[in-house]
């Protein structure tokens, strides 16, 4: 059974607290397991979450500030220790290449899986696999930073009653979906007769940034969007100075982009109660489906419309 969910491994911003590990998030999307921004302590959080490191197929790093990347060496070594044989794809801002090089050679380690690097230096599609597309856009932070967007292509949903009425079964169904039409008992059956359009799902991941057009576009029509909300709106000047979002900013971005479910994370340690962030987001955008994530929370991607 396929699972699509976000696992909030860590939800703190610059420094960890007694209840929050450094920022890290993991997306389970059917057979893919994508790790985002492995801050310090991610390896332990994976253990607490019950997620095998060897299951991680891809790692996306928004930027090379330490609270978003210092867990990378340990995660890669744990992936090797746990015996993953398939390659791991690593995506990161091209300007951060020197830091990635140092992180990957920071200590002695044994042989592990092939790590295929994908330095990103421009907006647009970054990679495609299994019908999915990963794209990136530059954000407005104090260092080069990119947000990520994962898109599933639109498809078609089979309507069982109509399918049964045609007499189609077995391999012929697959051929119909691939080729668009098949012949049954001398009659041509078109795929439109037994299916309806099925919108592909969208996931977005936005970390350290001021409000910007790219954040909105990355979140456009997302079923699930993860946005940092380091500050509350009473600290808007701090947010602007340090290039971060408030919970109100995140809510407004989600509303403008048409996000179905918003996940807030990356909180300042000055606010121990995560619920304050959700309350602010709902006050700004009443009716918004918003989750103020806590460490080890699991947030499902909403079911298809």
Secondary structure as UniProt FT lines:
FT   STRAND          4..10
FT   STRAND          24..29
FT   TURN            30..31
FT   STRAND          32..36
FT   TURN            40..41
FT   HELIX           42..49
FT   HELIX           53..55
FT   STRAND          58..60
FT   HELIX           66..68
FT   TURN            69..71
FT   HELIX           72..81
FT   TURN            82..83
FT   STRAND          88..93
FT   HELIX           94..96
FT   HELIX           97..104
FT   STRAND          115..120
FT   STRAND          124..129
FT   TURN            130..131
FT   STRAND          132..138
FT   STRAND          146..152
FT   STRAND          155..158
FT   HELIX           160..166
FT   HELIX           171..179
FT   STRAND          181..184
FT   TURN            185..186
FT   STRAND          187..190
FT   HELIX           191..194
FT   STRAND          195..198
FT   STRAND          202..206
FT   HELIX           213..219
FT   TURN            220..221
FT   STRAND          224..228
FT   HELIX           233..235
FT   HELIX           236..242
FT   HELIX           247..257
FT   STRAND          261..265
FT   TURN            269..270
FT   HELIX           275..284
FT   TURN            286..287
FT   STRAND          290..292
FT   TURN            295..296
FT   STRAND          298..300
//
